[in-house]
Amino acid sequence: MIRSVEDIEELPNSGADMTLDSTDRAILQALLEDSRASQRELSRIVGVAQGTITNRLKKLESQNIIQGYSVVLDPESVGWSMTIMAGLRIAKGKMINVQQKIAADPRVFSVYDVTGDWDSMVLARVRDRADLDDLTKTVFTLEGVTRSFTHVVLNTVKEDGFAKPAPDKNNEE
């Protein structure tokens, strides 16, 4: 889980001015530490009026910097014993349709377009070997998938579920 928003300058621009100041950074830092903090608590932590917190949160949400508030679960504790990574080659003209079908599977948590030898990378969690077998035989053999590989993750060294803000170019060490 991300614990710091130090060195933030600007996130990728979607047309709106999305430069973050020190108050925005402090609010984001406090939310990263406790996303359930009340606006009153954020006001106390950041050292600004509660109205400022309300306005800043609305701005950060409307600019899509804050995209939601979430609970982070331990996958194994909720029944997912294995994480897998798969690369897929997909027939020309079939990419969007195949990716949408794969993304609809509840075991799949990420689908990416990628460069290199594969057209798409898929990350999924399965309950057990039988579930993995089912995933590879039903999802990764959809019409349009011309080739695939599957890797089982043996050990997770690091897994941040959230994007880390880009470093502030002015404060790089």
Z-matrix of the N, CA and C atoms (Angstrom, degrees):
N
C 1 1.447
C 2 1.527 1 108.34
N 3 1.310 2 117.43 1 142.55
C 4 1.455 3 122.41 2 179.24
C 5 1.514 4 109.22 3 -72.78
N 6 1.322 5 116.33 4 133.69
C 7 1.459 6 121.02 5 -179.01
C 8 1.519 7 113.16 6 -120.56
N 9 1.334 8 119.18 7 -0.79
C 10 1.449 9 119.95 8 -176.25
C 11 1.520 10 111.22 9 -145.92
N 12 1.320 11 115.87 10 141.24
C 13 1.455 12 120.92 11 173.20
C 14 1.528 13 109.59 12 -117.76
N 15 1.313 14 116.08 13 24.39
C 16 1.451 15 119.54 14 177.33
C 17 1.519 16 108.96 15 -60.12
N 18 1.292 17 115.37 16 151.55
C 19 1.456 18 122.59 17 175.46
C 20 1.522 19 113.93 18 66.35
N 21 1.329 20 117.08 19 33.49
C 22 1.460 21 119.37 20 175.53
C 23 1.521 22 107.75 21 -87.80
N 24 1.313 23 116.94 22 136.04
C 25 1.457 24 118.87 23 168.79
C 26 1.513 25 109.07 24 -117.71
N 27 1.291 26 115.94 25 -69.80
C 28 1.451 27 120.34 26 -173.89
C 29 1.511 28 109.08 27 -143.46
N 30 1.313 29 116.27 28 138.93
C 31 1.454 30 120.83 29 174.70
C 32 1.519 31 108.26 30 -89.74
N 33 1.324 32 118.10 31 162.42
C 34 1.463 33 119.63 32 178.00
C 35 1.524 34 110.65 33 -51.58
N 36 1.303 35 116.03 34 137.67
C 37 1.452 36 122.39 35 -172.41
C 38 1.518 37 111.39 36 -87.06
N 39 1.308 38 116.24 37 133.62
C 40 1.465 39 120.86 38 175.45
C 41 1.523 40 109.73 39 -109.12
N 42 1.306 41 117.22 40 23.99
C 43 1.453 42 121.26 41 -179.86
C 44 1.512 43 112.43 42 108.99
N 45 1.313 44 117.69 43 -29.78
C 46 1.462 45 121.56 44 179.91
C 47 1.522 46 109.16 45 -93.56
N 48 1.327 47 115.85 46 155.75
C 49 1.458 48 120.05 47 176.12
C 50 1.520 49 107.79 48 -73.08
N 51 1.330 50 116.89 49 116.14
C 52 1.455 51 120.93 50 -174.53
C 53 1.525 52 111.67 51 -119.55
N 54 1.330 53 117.36 52 25.95
C 55 1.452 54 120.11 53 178.23
C 56 1.520 55 109.40 54 -67.84
N 57 1.316 56 115.92 55 134.08
C 58 1.458 57 121.40 56 -178.93
C 59 1.516 58 109.69 57 -101.32
N 60 1.333 59 116.43 58 133.81
C 61 1.458 60 119.81 59 175.68
C 62 1.528 61 109.21 60 -98.08
N 63 1.323 62 116.19 61 -176.28
C 64 1.469 63 120.07 62 -175.46
C 65 1.532 64 112.11 63 -64.64
N 66 1.324 65 117.93 64 -31.87
C 67 1.470 66 120.19 65 177.46
C 68 1.527 67 110.52 66 -67.65
N 69 1.342 68 116.28 67 -44.93
C 70 1.468 69 119.72 68 176.64
C 71 1.528 70 110.37 69 -58.43
N 72 1.328 71 115.98 70 -45.69
C 73 1.473 72 120.36 71 -179.41
C 74 1.526 73 111.14 72 -60.91
N 75 1.325 74 116.35 73 -41.61
C 76 1.469 75 120.14 74 -179.86
C 77 1.531 76 110.90 75 -65.94
N 78 1.317 77 116.68 76 -39.19
C 79 1.470 78 120.22 77 177.42
C 80 1.527 79 110.02 78 -64.17
N 81 1.331 80 116.81 79 -46.78
C 82 1.467 81 120.33 80 179.19
C 83 1.522 82 111.46 81 -61.42
N 84 1.329 83 116.52 82 -41.39
C 85 1.468 84 120.21 83 178.57
C 86 1.529 85 110.40 84 -60.51
N 87 1.320 86 116.25 85 -45.73
C 88 1.468 87 120.21 86 -179.56
C 89 1.529 88 110.97 87 -63.51
N 90 1.332 89 117.12 88 -39.58
C 91 1.464 90 120.16 89 179.13
C 92 1.526 91 112.08 90 -69.87
N 93 1.329 92 116.93 91 -34.30
C 94 1.464 93 119.57 92 176.52
C 95 1.522 94 111.00 93 -65.18
N 96 1.317 95 116.21 94 -32.91
C 97 1.466 96 120.26 95 178.85
C 98 1.521 97 111.56 96 -78.21
N 99 1.347 98 117.20 97 -33.05
C 100 1.467 99 120.89 98 178.76
C 101 1.523 100 108.64 99 -155.28
N 102 1.325 101 116.84 100 94.37
C 103 1.469 102 120.29 101 -176.86
C 104 1.524 103 112.40 102 -69.02
N 105 1.324 104 117.26 103 -9.66
C 106 1.470 105 120.78 104 178.22
C 107 1.527 106 112.51 105 -94.72
N 108 1.320 107 117.70 106 3.47
C 109 1.469 108 120.29 107 -179.48
C 110 1.530 109 110.03 108 -60.32
N 111 1.327 110 115.79 109 137.09
C 112 1.468 111 120.49 110 178.46
C 113 1.527 112 109.40 111 -74.69
N 114 1.314 113 116.18 112 164.95
C 115 1.459 114 119.59 113 176.67
C 116 1.524 115 110.68 114 -63.23
N 117 1.310 116 117.19 115 -34.46
C 118 1.466 117 120.86 116 176.84
C 119 1.536 118 109.70 117 -62.38
N 120 1.334 119 116.17 118 -45.27
C 121 1.465 120 120.60 119 179.38
C 122 1.530 121 110.80 120 -65.48
N 123 1.328 122 117.29 121 -41.68
C 124 1.466 123 120.56 122 177.10
C 125 1.526 124 110.40 123 -61.14
N 126 1.328 125 116.96 124 -40.17
C 127 1.458 126 121.85 125 178.06
C 128 1.526 127 110.79 126 -59.13
N 129 1.328 128 116.08 127 -44.26
C 130 1.464 129 120.96 128 179.29
C 131 1.534 130 110.87 129 -65.77
N 132 1.315 131 117.60 130 -45.28
C 133 1.468 132 121.92 131 -177.46
C 134 1.522 133 111.36 132 -65.19
N 135 1.332 134 116.24 133 -46.50
C 136 1.463 135 121.44 134 -174.94
C 137 1.526 136 111.70 135 -79.51
N 138 1.345 137 116.94 136 -26.72
C 139 1.459 138 120.37 137 178.87
C 140 1.514 139 113.51 138 83.80
N 141 1.330 140 116.46 139 32.43
C 142 1.460 141 121.29 140 176.74
C 143 1.525 142 108.40 141 -131.52
N 144 1.335 143 116.03 142 167.44
C 145 1.462 144 121.10 143 -178.96
C 146 1.528 145 111.12 144 -65.54
N 147 1.328 146 115.34 145 151.94
C 148 1.460 147 120.29 146 -179.71
C 149 1.532 148 110.87 147 -60.49
N 150 1.323 149 117.79 148 -35.14
C 151 1.466 150 121.49 149 176.65
C 152 1.522 151 111.95 150 -60.96
N 153 1.336 152 115.91 151 -37.33
C 154 1.466 153 120.41 152 176.91
C 155 1.526 154 109.92 153 -63.62
N 156 1.327 155 116.23 154 -42.68
C 157 1.469 156 120.66 155 178.12
C 158 1.529 157 109.83 156 -59.89
N 159 1.337 158 116.45 157 -47.73
C 160 1.467 159 121.07 158 -179.83
C 161 1.522 160 110.86 159 -56.88
N 162 1.339 161 116.71 160 -48.58
C 163 1.466 162 121.26 161 -178.82
C 164 1.524 163 111.90 162 -64.96
N 165 1.324 164 116.90 163 -42.58
C 166 1.471 165 120.42 164 -179.65
C 167 1.526 166 111.33 165 -65.96
N 168 1.330 167 117.28 166 -41.03
C 169 1.469 168 119.80 167 178.49
C 170 1.525 169 110.53 168 -62.76
N 171 1.341 170 116.97 169 -42.47
C 172 1.466 171 120.42 170 177.57
C 173 1.525 172 110.29 171 -60.02
N 174 1.346 173 116.57 172 -42.81
C 175 1.463 174 120.97 173 179.96
C 176 1.527 175 110.54 174 -64.92
N 177 1.332 176 116.91 175 -47.56
C 178 1.467 177 120.96 176 -178.63
C 179 1.527 178 111.39 177 -63.32
N 180 1.323 179 116.87 178 -34.83
C 181 1.466 180 120.95 179 177.44
C 182 1.532 181 110.92 180 -73.52
N 183 1.338 182 117.54 181 -43.69
C 184 1.468 183 120.18 182 -177.82
C 185 1.529 184 111.55 183 -67.28
N 186 1.335 185 117.27 184 -29.70
C 187 1.460 186 120.88 185 177.17
C 188 1.531 187 111.54 186 -86.23
N 189 1.319 188 115.95 187 3.67
C 190 1.463 189 122.89 188 176.78
C 191 1.529 190 113.05 189 64.97
N 192 1.330 191 116.70 190 21.60
C 193 1.464 192 120.29 191 173.06
C 194 1.520 193 107.99 192 -74.27
N 195 1.329 194 116.49 193 -47.58
C 196 1.469 195 120.98 194 169.88
C 197 1.520 196 105.46 195 -93.37
N 198 1.332 197 115.65 196 116.18
C 199 1.462 198 120.42 197 -176.51
C 200 1.517 199 112.68 198 -102.81
N 201 1.320 200 117.41 199 -3.04
C 202 1.451 201 120.24 200 178.44
C 203 1.513 202 110.75 201 161.37
N 204 1.306 203 115.01 202 172.76
C 205 1.460 204 122.67 203 178.28
C 206 1.520 205 105.51 204 -123.94
N 207 1.316 206 117.36 205 131.23
C 208 1.451 207 118.72 206 -167.91
C 209 1.520 208 113.22 207 -141.44
N 210 1.311 209 114.26 208 158.58
C 211 1.460 210 122.36 209 171.97
C 212 1.524 211 106.83 210 -96.98
N 213 1.319 212 118.19 211 135.93
C 214 1.460 213 122.41 212 177.60
C 215 1.522 214 107.85 213 -102.44
N 216 1.322 215 116.46 214 120.73
C 217 1.459 216 121.84 215 -177.30
C 218 1.526 217 111.01 216 -104.27
N 219 1.313 218 116.49 217 151.57
C 220 1.456 219 122.07 218 171.52
C 221 1.525 220 106.95 219 -81.56
N 222 1.348 221 118.58 220 115.18
C 223 1.463 222 120.66 221 -175.40
C 224 1.530 223 113.95 222 -54.67
N 225 1.317 224 117.91 223 -42.26
C 226 1.467 225 120.23 224 -178.66
C 227 1.520 226 111.76 225 -64.12
N 228 1.324 227 116.71 226 -36.63
C 229 1.466 228 120.65 227 -178.83
C 230 1.523 229 112.90 228 -67.58
N 231 1.339 230 116.28 229 -20.47
C 232 1.462 231 119.65 230 -179.79
C 233 1.532 232 112.12 231 -110.63
N 234 1.334 233 116.56 232 20.28
C 235 1.458 234 120.68 233 169.44
C 236 1.513 235 118.54 234 103.20
N 237 1.329 236 118.72 235 -1.03
C 238 1.464 237 120.88 236 179.21
C 239 1.525 238 108.96 237 -98.39
N 240 1.319 239 117.93 238 104.31
C 241 1.465 240 120.53 239 -174.66
C 242 1.522 241 113.78 240 -88.83
N 243 1.344 242 117.90 241 -18.67
C 244 1.466 243 120.47 242 -178.46
C 245 1.527 244 111.08 243 -134.64
N 246 1.327 245 114.53 244 142.76
C 247 1.461 246 121.59 245 171.78
C 248 1.516 247 106.95 246 -109.09
N 249 1.316 248 116.67 247 137.54
C 250 1.461 249 119.77 248 178.51
C 251 1.524 250 109.99 249 -127.43
N 252 1.341 251 113.90 250 153.76
C 253 1.457 252 122.43 251 173.36
C 254 1.515 253 106.67 252 -121.55
N 255 1.308 254 116.76 253 135.52
C 256 1.460 255 120.49 254 179.71
C 257 1.518 256 109.98 255 -133.92
N 258 1.321 257 115.01 256 141.35
C 259 1.454 258 121.75 257 172.68
C 260 1.513 259 108.33 258 -109.13
N 261 1.320 260 116.57 259 139.82
C 262 1.459 261 120.70 260 -177.72
C 263 1.519 262 110.93 261 -128.74
N 264 1.316 263 115.80 262 138.30
C 265 1.461 264 121.20 263 165.25
C 266 1.518 265 105.43 264 -100.21
N 267 1.317 266 114.68 265 133.23
C 268 1.463 267 119.93 266 -174.28
C 269 1.529 268 109.12 267 -125.25
N 270 1.320 269 116.27 268 135.40
C 271 1.460 270 122.10 269 -178.75
C 272 1.526 271 111.00 270 -58.83
N 273 1.327 272 114.25 271 145.76
C 274 1.460 273 121.19 272 179.55
C 275 1.529 274 110.32 273 -54.77
N 276 1.323 275 115.41 274 132.35
C 277 1.452 276 121.42 275 178.81
C 278 1.524 277 114.86 276 84.65
N 279 1.330 278 117.30 277 -0.61
C 280 1.468 279 121.33 278 -176.93
C 281 1.534 280 113.08 279 -111.14
N 282 1.331 281 117.31 280 -6.10
C 283 1.465 282 122.14 281 -170.78
C 284 1.530 283 113.02 282 -53.67
N 285 1.305 284 117.91 283 -56.11
C 286 1.468 285 120.61 284 -174.46
C 287 1.523 286 110.95 285 -61.78
N 288 1.319 287 117.41 286 -46.37
C 289 1.460 288 121.60 287 -179.32
C 290 1.531 289 111.33 288 -61.25
N 291 1.322 290 116.90 289 -46.67
C 292 1.472 291 120.78 290 -179.78
C 293 1.527 292 110.32 291 -64.14
N 294 1.329 293 117.54 292 -46.22
C 295 1.463 294 120.33 293 -178.84
C 296 1.527 295 111.57 294 -63.12
N 297 1.317 296 118.15 295 -38.76
C 298 1.466 297 120.49 296 178.22
C 299 1.525 298 111.36 297 -64.30
N 300 1.325 299 117.34 298 -40.64
C 301 1.468 300 120.65 299 178.12
C 302 1.527 301 110.74 300 -65.29
N 303 1.320 302 116.57 301 -43.14
C 304 1.469 303 120.30 302 179.80
C 305 1.523 304 110.22 303 -65.47
N 306 1.331 305 116.90 304 -43.68
C 307 1.472 306 121.15 305 -178.87
C 308 1.525 307 112.08 306 -62.46
N 309 1.318 308 117.86 307 -24.61
C 310 1.467 309 121.30 308 -179.44
C 311 1.529 310 112.68 309 -74.81
N 312 1.326 311 117.88 310 -15.99
C 313 1.467 312 120.50 311 179.96
C 314 1.527 313 109.14 312 -71.93
N 315 1.333 314 119.46 313 128.81
C 316 1.467 315 121.45 314 -176.32
C 317 1.531 316 114.37 315 -64.88
N 318 1.316 317 117.79 316 -16.38
C 319 1.466 318 120.67 317 177.80
C 320 1.525 319 111.94 318 -79.81
N 321 1.309 320 116.50 319 -20.27
C 322 1.465 321 122.36 320 -176.51
C 323 1.520 322 109.10 321 -87.85
N 324 1.356 323 116.49 322 127.08
C 325 1.462 324 118.76 323 178.52
C 326 1.518 325 113.95 324 -114.49
N 327 1.329 326 119.14 325 -9.78
C 328 1.464 327 121.12 326 175.40
C 329 1.522 328 109.73 327 -151.52
N 330 1.326 329 115.80 328 139.09
C 331 1.461 330 122.64 329 173.86
C 332 1.524 331 106.32 330 -135.06
N 333 1.333 332 116.39 331 126.74
C 334 1.464 333 121.31 332 -175.78
C 335 1.527 334 111.02 333 -125.95
N 336 1.340 335 116.84 334 144.61
C 337 1.465 336 122.39 335 162.67
C 338 1.516 337 105.25 336 -83.74
N 339 1.330 338 117.74 337 135.53
C 340 1.460 339 119.92 338 -176.96
C 341 1.525 340 110.84 339 -136.26
N 342 1.324 341 115.23 340 165.15
C 343 1.455 342 121.31 341 172.45
C 344 1.520 343 108.12 342 -95.87
N 345 1.323 344 116.41 343 167.16
C 346 1.462 345 120.19 344 176.35
C 347 1.518 346 112.27 345 104.23
N 348 1.322 347 115.77 346 -150.58
C 349 1.463 348 121.87 347 -174.36
C 350 1.522 349 113.89 348 -71.84
N 351 1.311 350 117.40 349 -19.39
C 352 1.458 351 121.62 350 -175.29
C 353 1.516 352 109.28 351 -117.07
N 354 1.316 353 116.47 352 153.95
C 355 1.463 354 121.30 353 179.31
C 356 1.520 355 111.96 354 -89.47
N 357 1.328 356 115.72 355 -30.57
C 358 1.457 357 120.53 356 -175.01
C 359 1.522 358 109.55 357 -146.14
N 360 1.324 359 115.89 358 144.67
C 361 1.465 360 121.78 359 173.31
C 362 1.520 361 107.14 360 -117.08
N 363 1.326 362 114.58 361 140.30
C 364 1.460 363 121.58 362 -177.11
C 365 1.519 364 108.76 363 -126.99
N 366 1.323 365 116.56 364 134.26
C 367 1.461 366 122.30 365 172.90
C 368 1.519 367 107.22 366 -114.29
N 369 1.322 368 115.57 367 133.37
C 370 1.464 369 119.78 368 -177.61
C 371 1.518 370 109.99 369 -145.82
N 372 1.322 371 115.07 370 162.15
C 373 1.467 372 121.42 371 173.92
C 374 1.519 373 107.53 372 -123.56
N 375 1.325 374 115.17 373 138.65
C 376 1.466 375 120.73 374 179.99
C 377 1.514 376 109.56 375 -126.94
N 378 1.336 377 115.56 376 158.17
C 379 1.465 378 121.00 377 -178.13
C 380 1.526 379 112.29 378 -73.21
N 381 1.346 380 115.88 379 -42.15
C 382 1.464 381 120.55 380 -174.08
C 383 1.526 382 108.75 381 -163.24
N 384 1.341 383 116.86 382 -174.13
C 385 1.465 384 120.69 383 -178.04
C 386 1.529 385 111.81 384 -62.38
N 387 1.312 386 117.53 385 -38.13
C 388 1.466 387 120.06 386 178.85
C 389 1.534 388 110.74 387 -63.52
N 390 1.315 389 116.85 388 -39.01
C 391 1.465 390 121.55 389 177.68
C 392 1.531 391 110.22 390 -66.92
N 393 1.332 392 117.17 391 -39.55
C 394 1.467 393 121.57 392 175.77
C 395 1.526 394 109.71 393 -61.89
N 396 1.320 395 116.79 394 -44.52
C 397 1.460 396 121.32 395 178.91
C 398 1.530 397 109.98 396 -59.09
N 399 1.323 398 116.70 397 -44.20
C 400 1.460 399 120.96 398 178.60
C 401 1.527 400 111.25 399 -62.94
N 402 1.327 401 116.94 400 -43.94
C 403 1.467 402 120.96 401 179.74
C 404 1.523 403 110.65 402 -59.91
N 405 1.322 404 116.90 403 -47.61
C 406 1.468 405 119.60 404 -177.38
C 407 1.528 406 112.00 405 -68.32
N 408 1.320 407 117.57 406 -32.28
C 409 1.472 408 120.15 407 -178.23
C 410 1.522 409 113.84 408 -84.15
N 411 1.304 410 118.15 409 -23.97
C 412 1.467 411 119.92 410 -177.88
C 413 1.525 412 112.86 411 -105.81
N 414 1.305 413 117.25 412 -46.50
C 415 1.467 414 120.30 413 -174.54
C 416 1.523 415 111.94 414 -84.03
N 417 1.322 416 117.39 415 -46.06
C 418 1.464 417 119.92 416 -175.00
C 419 1.523 418 113.29 417 -83.76
N 420 1.326 419 117.04 418 5.34
C 421 1.466 420 120.87 419 175.21
C 422 1.528 421 111.17 420 -118.09
N 423 1.311 422 116.40 421 19.84
C 424 1.467 423 120.28 422 177.53
C 425 1.525 424 110.39 423 -58.25
N 426 1.325 425 116.07 424 154.26
C 427 1.459 426 119.80 425 175.52
C 428 1.529 427 108.95 426 -58.41
N 429 1.303 428 115.98 427 128.05
C 430 1.462 429 121.57 428 -177.95
C 431 1.515 430 112.51 429 109.02
N 432 1.329 431 118.28 430 -22.43
C 433 1.467 432 121.19 431 174.95
C 434 1.524 433 106.75 432 -82.14
N 435 1.333 434 116.41 433 117.28
C 436 1.463 435 119.86 434 -177.06
C 437 1.519 436 112.96 435 -97.22
N 438 1.315 437 116.83 436 -21.67
C 439 1.463 438 120.88 437 179.09
C 440 1.519 439 108.31 438 -161.73
N 441 1.332 440 116.35 439 150.18
C 442 1.466 441 119.40 440 177.80
C 443 1.517 442 110.36 441 -150.63
N 444 1.323 443 114.91 442 158.33
C 445 1.462 444 121.48 443 168.41
C 446 1.513 445 106.58 444 -133.95
N 447 1.308 446 115.85 445 152.26
C 448 1.462 447 121.07 446 178.90
C 449 1.516 448 109.13 447 -133.36
N 450 1.331 449 116.21 448 132.06
C 451 1.465 450 122.48 449 174.55
C 452 1.520 451 108.36 450 -118.40
N 453 1.321 452 116.37 451 137.61
C 454 1.461 453 121.80 452 173.84
C 455 1.521 454 107.47 453 -95.07
N 456 1.315 455 117.38 454 130.12
C 457 1.462 456 122.26 455 177.37
C 458 1.527 457 108.11 456 -74.55
N 459 1.334 458 116.31 457 124.15
C 460 1.461 459 120.98 458 179.38
C 461 1.518 460 112.09 459 -86.00
N 462 1.335 461 116.44 460 -38.14
C 463 1.457 462 121.51 461 -177.15
C 464 1.522 463 108.39 462 -151.10
N 465 1.307 464 117.33 463 133.31
C 466 1.462 465 121.56 464 177.17
C 467 1.518 466 108.48 465 -94.09
N 468 1.325 467 116.08 466 112.38
C 469 1.460 468 121.67 467 179.35
C 470 1.519 469 109.91 468 -80.66
N 471 1.325 470 116.90 469 -43.14
C 472 1.464 471 121.58 470 178.77
C 473 1.516 472 108.03 471 -151.35
N 474 1.319 473 115.56 472 136.01
C 475 1.456 474 120.69 473 175.41
C 476 1.517 475 108.34 474 -149.20
N 477 1.323 476 115.57 475 99.75
C 478 1.458 477 120.94 476 174.57
C 479 1.512 478 107.02 477 -92.64
N 480 1.299 479 116.08 478 125.09
C 481 1.449 480 119.36 479 -178.76
C 482 1.513 481 113.79 480 -80.97
N 483 1.321 482 117.32 481 -3.11
C 484 1.452 483 119.99 482 -173.72
C 485 1.520 484 110.62 483 -131.97
N 486 1.314 485 115.85 484 150.58
C 487 1.459 486 121.42 485 178.32
C 488 1.518 487 110.27 486 -69.63
N 489 1.303 488 115.78 487 137.48
C 490 1.459 489 121.41 488 176.41
C 491 1.524 490 108.08 489 -93.57
N 492 1.319 491 118.11 490 132.82
C 493 1.464 492 120.42 491 179.26
C 494 1.526 493 111.97 492 -59.86
N 495 1.321 494 115.68 493 148.40
C 496 1.457 495 121.72 494 179.73
C 497 1.525 496 110.34 495 -63.40
N 498 1.347 497 117.50 496 144.98
C 499 1.467 498 120.54 497 179.38
C 500 1.528 499 112.33 498 -62.86
N 501 1.315 500 115.86 499 148.90
C 502 1.458 501 123.38 500 175.51
C 503 1.521 502 107.17 501 -77.23
N 504 1.313 503 117.50 502 116.82
C 505 1.465 504 121.63 503 -177.84
C 506 1.523 505 111.87 504 -61.35
N 507 1.328 506 117.18 505 -26.14
C 508 1.465 507 120.98 506 -178.20
C 509 1.517 508 113.17 507 -77.91
N 510 1.332 509 117.90 508 -19.65
C 511 1.464 510 121.17 509 -175.88
C 512 1.517 511 113.59 510 -115.34
N 513 1.352 512 118.53 511 15.57
C 514 1.463 513 119.94 512 179.75
C 515 1.513 514 109.53 513 -66.62
N 516 1.323 515 114.23 514 141.17
C 517 1.464 516 118.70 515 -179.57
C 518 1.494 517 110.90 516 -99.57
